[in-house]
């Protein structure tokens, strides 16, 4: 086997791993529709609502009561959240909130939900 073939196999394996790691389900993460998400936020007033989008995106509108911790800062700022809190995450499409959930799970958080489809699926009011 030549080096080019070996390189192609390694590159393909890395690509498969990368895609799987981005789209694999997060153990224990609750996927909530817009209606379910709104209902949970109404009934669980002690919950922590986190917008994981970047600050520039948040300026376009956010769910009232949300704090902004971009997924890019989640590892550094996870200490701002109590690990026993029920955490609700959202982003634009649902991909970054799943990434944030993975980060929080690794740091001992167990009660995590996210808005499936993100802000693109949100039917409620926004604050600007």
N, C-alpha and C positions, 0 to 999 in steps of 0.2 A: 504494500500500500504506500503510495507516495504522499508527500507532505500536503499537497493540494487537496487530496481526498480526505485526509485526516482533518485538515482545517475546515473543510465543508461540513463534515460530520459534527465537529465540535461547535461550529457556528449554528448549525441547525438545532442541535440540542439546547444551546443557549437560548435561541429564539423560542423554542417550545416552552422552556422553563419560564422565560420572561412573560410570554402570553398567559400561561397558566397562572403565574403569580399575580397578574393584574386582574384576571377574571374569575379566579377560584373563589368559591363562597367563603365567607368569614364565619368561623364557628361561633354560634351563639348570637349572631347579629339578626335582629328582627327587621324585616323589610316591610315598611308600612306604606300603604297608598296615601294619597293626599288627604282623603277623608279620615282614614285611620290615624294619621299623623296629627291632624287637627284635634280629633277626639282625645287622643292620648295627652296632648298638651293642655287641653281644657281640664281633664280629670286629674292630672298629675302636676300640680302647681310647684312642687319641689324639684321638678326635673331641671336639668341643665340643657339648654338649647344652644347648639354651636353651629355657626355658619363657617364652613371650612374653606370658603372661597377667598381669593385674594382681596385686599381692601378696595381696589379699583372696581371690582365686580359688585361689592357690597353697596357701593354708592348708587347702583342702579335700583336698589330696593332689597329689603330683607324682611324676614318674618319678625314681627314685634317680639321683643324679649330676648332675641338671640345675641350671643356674644360672638365676636369674630376671632377665631383662632385658625388661621390658614393651615391647611394640611402640611405645608412646607415648614411650619413652625411647631407642629403638634408634639413632636418628641421633646422639644425644649420646654413647651408650655403646658404639658399634661399635668404638671404639679398644681396648676391653678384649679383643677377639678378634683373633687373628692372621689376616690375610687369606689365608694359605696353609692354614689349618686346614680340615678337613672339618667343616662345621657342620650340626647336626641341630636343626630347629625344631619346636615344637608349641604348640598353644593348645587352646581348648575344642573348636572345630569344624573348624579348618583354614583359616579365613579370615584371621585375624590373622597366622598363620605365613606365609601367602603375602605379606601386606603387608610383614612383616619381611624376607622374602627379597628383595623388590623393593628395599628400602632397602639391604640388604647388597650386592646386585648392583651398584647405583649406586656403591658405595664400593669396588668392586674384588674382592669375594668371588666365587669361581667354583664352589667345591665345597659346594653347599647342597642339603639334602634336608629334606622336611617330612613329618610324620605326617598322611597323608590322612585326613580325618574327625576329626582331633584327639583329645582325651581321650575324646570320646564313642565312638571306635572302639578305644581302647586295651584290650588284653587282659592286659597284664602287671601286675606288682606296683606298688604306689604307696607312697610315704613320706608320713607326715603330720607 
